[in-house]
């Protein structure tokens, strides 16, 4: 087992997909842009601004930079308002027990998320001060598949990428981990991605690595 685990947040430790979808859907509907769950799946692991660009691919007109910024901020306001409903009960299955077991082995634990709301979400689910390092969208210039978020997390842990597992549910996250020299672990949608070094069916399977 390696010295550390760096986790993506959404879809790995907690799921806020329904809140993202509802917020983006409301924006798209107001702008007369077609948006469905298939398009929403393309947004997984992608930054807010890049997500908006994907949505605007179907827009009937071109948007200026200021308009795009305003739409992205409006989406985030609606999304953050919905996050008020999050509690520790929203941690995904097996997360609490597995993190405690990993910590008992001496492994360091970190979060590497492109979301600018990551710290807020961690606080809502009871993990505000739990991890040894947290890097989110406020700390990086380049989103996934660039490995910046994971490289910064490893640096905060004072470890080399080769000493860290990265646990991801999105292909863009696996790509970022591989590009950064990490050992990539795919779960959920990323479990069938052939670029992942390991595939796990359940979060608790991390204990078997």
Secondary structure as a PSIPRED ss2 file (coil, helix, strand):
# PSIPRED VFORMAT (PSIPRED V4.0)

   1 X C   1.000  0.000  0.000
   2 X C   1.000  0.000  0.000
   3 X C   1.000  0.000  0.000
   4 X E   0.000  0.000  1.000
   5 X E   0.000  0.000  1.000
   6 X E   0.000  0.000  1.000
   7 X E   0.000  0.000  1.000
   8 X C   1.000  0.000  0.000
   9 X C   1.000  0.000  0.000
  10 X E   0.000  0.000  1.000
  11 X C   1.000  0.000  0.000
  12 X C   1.000  0.000  0.000
  13 X C   1.000  0.000  0.000
  14 X E   0.000  0.000  1.000
  15 X C   1.000  0.000  0.000
  16 X C   1.000  0.000  0.000
  17 X H   0.000  1.000  0.000
  18 X H   0.000  1.000  0.000
  19 X H   0.000  1.000  0.000
  20 X H   0.000  1.000  0.000
  21 X H   0.000  1.000  0.000
  22 X H   0.000  1.000  0.000
  23 X H   0.000  1.000  0.000
  24 X H   0.000  1.000  0.000
  25 X H   0.000  1.000  0.000
  26 X H   0.000  1.000  0.000
  27 X H   0.000  1.000  0.000
  28 X H   0.000  1.000  0.000
  29 X H   0.000  1.000  0.000
  30 X H   0.000  1.000  0.000
  31 X H   0.000  1.000  0.000
  32 X C   1.000  0.000  0.000
  33 X C   1.000  0.000  0.000
  34 X C   1.000  0.000  0.000
  35 X C   1.000  0.000  0.000
  36 X C   1.000  0.000  0.000
  37 X H   0.000  1.000  0.000
  38 X H   0.000  1.000  0.000
  39 X H   0.000  1.000  0.000
  40 X H   0.000  1.000  0.000
  41 X H   0.000  1.000  0.000
  42 X C   1.000  0.000  0.000
  43 X C   1.000  0.000  0.000
  44 X C   1.000  0.000  0.000
  45 X C   1.000  0.000  0.000
  46 X C   1.000  0.000  0.000
  47 X C   1.000  0.000  0.000
  48 X H   0.000  1.000  0.000
  49 X H   0.000  1.000  0.000
  50 X H   0.000  1.000  0.000
  51 X H   0.000  1.000  0.000
  52 X H   0.000  1.000  0.000
  53 X H   0.000  1.000  0.000
  54 X H   0.000  1.000  0.000
  55 X H   0.000  1.000  0.000
  56 X H   0.000  1.000  0.000
  57 X H   0.000  1.000  0.000
  58 X H   0.000  1.000  0.000
  59 X C   1.000  0.000  0.000
  60 X C   1.000  0.000  0.000
  61 X C   1.000  0.000  0.000
  62 X C   1.000  0.000  0.000
  63 X C   1.000  0.000  0.000
  64 X C   1.000  0.000  0.000
  65 X H   0.000  1.000  0.000
  66 X H   0.000  1.000  0.000
  67 X H   0.000  1.000  0.000
  68 X H   0.000  1.000  0.000
  69 X H   0.000  1.000  0.000
  70 X H   0.000  1.000  0.000
  71 X H   0.000  1.000  0.000
  72 X H   0.000  1.000  0.000
  73 X H   0.000  1.000  0.000
  74 X H   0.000  1.000  0.000
  75 X H   0.000  1.000  0.000
  76 X H   0.000  1.000  0.000
  77 X H   0.000  1.000  0.000
  78 X H   0.000  1.000  0.000
  79 X H   0.000  1.000  0.000
  80 X H   0.000  1.000  0.000
  81 X H   0.000  1.000  0.000
  82 X H   0.000  1.000  0.000
  83 X H   0.000  1.000  0.000
  84 X H   0.000  1.000  0.000
  85 X H   0.000  1.000  0.000
  86 X C   1.000  0.000  0.000
  87 X C   1.000  0.000  0.000
  88 X H   0.000  1.000  0.000
  89 X H   0.000  1.000  0.000
  90 X H   0.000  1.000  0.000
  91 X E   0.000  0.000  1.000
  92 X C   1.000  0.000  0.000
  93 X C   1.000  0.000  0.000
  94 X C   1.000  0.000  0.000
  95 X H   0.000  1.000  0.000
  96 X H   0.000  1.000  0.000
  97 X H   0.000  1.000  0.000
  98 X H   0.000  1.000  0.000
  99 X H   0.000  1.000  0.000
 100 X H   0.000  1.000  0.000
 101 X H   0.000  1.000  0.000
 102 X H   0.000  1.000  0.000
 103 X H   0.000  1.000  0.000
 104 X H   0.000  1.000  0.000
 105 X C   1.000  0.000  0.000
 106 X C   1.000  0.000  0.000
 107 X C   1.000  0.000  0.000
 108 X E   0.000  0.000  1.000
 109 X E   0.000  0.000  1.000
 110 X E   0.000  0.000  1.000
 111 X E   0.000  0.000  1.000
 112 X E   0.000  0.000  1.000
 113 X C   1.000  0.000  0.000
 114 X C   1.000  0.000  0.000
 115 X C   1.000  0.000  0.000
 116 X C   1.000  0.000  0.000
 117 X C   1.000  0.000  0.000
 118 X H   0.000  1.000  0.000
 119 X H   0.000  1.000  0.000
 120 X H   0.000  1.000  0.000
 121 X H   0.000  1.000  0.000
 122 X H   0.000  1.000  0.000
 123 X H   0.000  1.000  0.000
 124 X H   0.000  1.000  0.000
 125 X C   1.000  0.000  0.000
 126 X C   1.000  0.000  0.000
 127 X C   1.000  0.000  0.000
 128 X C   1.000  0.000  0.000
 129 X C   1.000  0.000  0.000
 130 X C   1.000  0.000  0.000
 131 X C   1.000  0.000  0.000
 132 X C   1.000  0.000  0.000
 133 X E   0.000  0.000  1.000
 134 X E   0.000  0.000  1.000
 135 X E   0.000  0.000  1.000
 136 X C   1.000  0.000  0.000
 137 X C   1.000  0.000  0.000
 138 X C   1.000  0.000  0.000
 139 X C   1.000  0.000  0.000
 140 X C   1.000  0.000  0.000
 141 X C   1.000  0.000  0.000
 142 X C   1.000  0.000  0.000
 143 X C   1.000  0.000  0.000
 144 X C   1.000  0.000  0.000
 145 X C   1.000  0.000  0.000
 146 X C   1.000  0.000  0.000
 147 X C   1.000  0.000  0.000
 148 X H   0.000  1.000  0.000
 149 X H   0.000  1.000  0.000
 150 X H   0.000  1.000  0.000
 151 X H   0.000  1.000  0.000
 152 X H   0.000  1.000  0.000
 153 X H   0.000  1.000  0.000
 154 X H   0.000  1.000  0.000
 155 X H   0.000  1.000  0.000
 156 X H   0.000  1.000  0.000
 157 X H   0.000  1.000  0.000
 158 X C   1.000  0.000  0.000
 159 X C   1.000  0.000  0.000
 160 X C   1.000  0.000  0.000
 161 X H   0.000  1.000  0.000
 162 X H   0.000  1.000  0.000
 163 X H   0.000  1.000  0.000
 164 X E   0.000  0.000  1.000
 165 X E   0.000  0.000  1.000
 166 X E   0.000  0.000  1.000
 167 X E   0.000  0.000  1.000
 168 X E   0.000  0.000  1.000
 169 X C   1.000  0.000  0.000
 170 X C   1.000  0.000  0.000
 171 X H   0.000  1.000  0.000
 172 X H   0.000  1.000  0.000
 173 X H   0.000  1.000  0.000
 174 X H   0.000  1.000  0.000
 175 X H   0.000  1.000  0.000
 176 X H   0.000  1.000  0.000
 177 X H   0.000  1.000  0.000
 178 X H   0.000  1.000  0.000
 179 X H   0.000  1.000  0.000
 180 X H   0.000  1.000  0.000
 181 X C   1.000  0.000  0.000
 182 X C   1.000  0.000  0.000
 183 X E   0.000  0.000  1.000
 184 X E   0.000  0.000  1.000
 185 X E   0.000  0.000  1.000
 186 X E   0.000  0.000  1.000
 187 X E   0.000  0.000  1.000
 188 X H   0.000  1.000  0.000
 189 X H   0.000  1.000  0.000
 190 X H   0.000  1.000  0.000
 191 X H   0.000  1.000  0.000
 192 X H   0.000  1.000  0.000
 193 X C   1.000  0.000  0.000
 194 X C   1.000  0.000  0.000
 195 X C   1.000  0.000  0.000
 196 X C   1.000  0.000  0.000
 197 X C   1.000  0.000  0.000
 198 X E   0.000  0.000  1.000
 199 X E   0.000  0.000  1.000
 200 X E   0.000  0.000  1.000
 201 X C   1.000  0.000  0.000
 202 X C   1.000  0.000  0.000
 203 X H   0.000  1.000  0.000
 204 X H   0.000  1.000  0.000
 205 X H   0.000  1.000  0.000
 206 X H   0.000  1.000  0.000
 207 X H   0.000  1.000  0.000
 208 X H   0.000  1.000  0.000
 209 X C   1.000  0.000  0.000
